[in-house]
Amino acid sequence: MTDKTRRVAIIGAALDLGQGRRGVDMGPSAMRAAGLEERLRSLGYEVRDLGNVESPEPEATALGDESARFLPAIKATCARVATLVAEASTAGETPLVLGGDHSVALG
């Protein structure tokens, strides 16, 4: 393995604005609680956990256009994810983004 593939940066994206069912925002916490970091370390990876990106709650966020629900909030959250992904990549780490709903793929 190269040095880049042996260093991982975990980025939590506890986002659930992109779909109508609550609960997927708990994905990053569930994966951490299940021992993700320890498992990666046991495989020989250096791990840096960057925590969760700030993401608004649906109840505190304007719905906006019904055909693109919560779009401004989703875009802002994904932009924060993209910034952390770029920083991790620049640092020689492989970013590992934990979601959340599928909208985190935009970041």
Legacy VTK file of the C-alpha trace (Angstrom):
# vtk DataFile Version 3.0
C-alpha trace
ASCII
DATASET POLYDATA
POINTS 107 float
0.000 0.000 0.000
1.101 3.561 -0.589
1.271 6.054 2.248
-1.902 7.748 0.960
-3.994 4.579 1.196
-2.789 3.889 4.748
-4.051 7.178 6.192
-7.792 7.690 6.548
-9.771 10.767 7.600
-13.280 9.970 8.841
-15.818 12.698 8.058
-19.313 12.365 9.490
-22.181 13.785 7.452
-25.200 13.240 9.682
-27.582 14.594 7.056
-31.170 13.486 6.536
-32.686 16.435 4.670
-32.521 14.682 1.290
-35.246 12.167 2.060
-38.452 11.980 4.067
-37.564 9.398 6.688
-35.845 10.433 9.913
-33.061 8.376 11.402
-30.398 8.088 8.714
-28.615 11.017 10.347
-27.599 8.540 13.061
-25.470 6.571 10.576
-22.108 8.175 11.414
-22.624 7.708 15.157
-23.763 4.108 14.688
-20.710 3.241 12.580
-18.395 4.826 15.117
-20.123 3.016 18.009
-19.781 -0.262 16.099
-15.998 0.147 16.169
-15.159 1.521 12.730
-12.042 3.365 13.868
-10.712 0.392 15.822
-11.310 -1.922 12.869
-9.482 0.398 10.476
-6.553 0.616 12.903
-6.457 -3.192 13.172
-6.078 -3.288 9.379
-3.030 -1.047 9.614
-4.562 2.338 8.811
-3.727 5.566 10.590
-7.080 7.164 11.404
-8.019 10.769 12.059
-11.679 11.339 12.953
-12.800 14.842 11.982
-16.170 14.497 13.713
-19.487 15.401 12.126
-20.068 18.291 9.751
-22.654 20.708 11.112
-26.038 19.933 9.590
-29.400 21.584 10.332
-32.407 19.720 11.690
-35.403 19.508 9.324
-37.695 21.033 11.957
-35.502 24.150 12.096
-34.981 24.494 8.341
-37.135 26.136 5.672
-38.568 23.509 3.315
-38.276 25.728 0.255
-39.398 24.541 -3.165
-41.389 21.305 -2.838
-39.603 19.839 -5.875
-36.187 20.472 -4.277
-36.850 20.238 -0.549
-34.237 21.808 1.742
-31.933 22.453 -1.231
-30.054 25.476 0.223
-29.347 23.629 3.495
-28.265 20.470 1.658
-25.956 22.479 -0.610
-24.388 24.274 2.364
-23.809 21.029 4.264
-22.339 19.303 1.210
-20.044 22.285 0.621
-18.687 21.832 4.165
-18.176 18.111 3.455
-16.373 18.957 0.194
-14.031 21.322 2.036
-13.064 18.624 4.547
-12.637 16.038 1.774
-10.294 18.408 -0.081
-8.311 19.166 3.084
-7.935 15.462 3.904
-6.862 14.653 0.355
-4.324 17.473 0.381
-2.955 16.076 3.668
-2.404 12.705 1.967
-5.363 11.018 3.650
-8.126 8.982 2.079
-11.405 10.671 3.070
-14.071 8.295 4.360
-17.438 10.081 4.450
-20.094 8.523 6.669
-23.712 9.422 5.899
-26.512 10.184 6.383
-28.728 10.165 3.334
-27.586 9.911 -0.279
-27.290 13.676 -0.696
-23.883 13.528 1.039
-22.491 12.216 -2.256
-22.709 15.802 -3.547
-19.898 16.796 -1.169
LINES 1 108
107 0 1 2 3 4 5 6 7 8 9 10 11 12 13 14 15 16 17 18 19 20 21 22 23 24 25 26 27 28 29 30 31 32 33 34 35 36 37 38 39 40 41 42 43 44 45 46 47 48 49 50 51 52 53 54 55 56 57 58 59 60 61 62 63 64 65 66 67 68 69 70 71 72 73 74 75 76 77 78 79 80 81 82 83 84 85 86 87 88 89 90 91 92 93 94 95 96 97 98 99 100 101 102 103 104 105 106
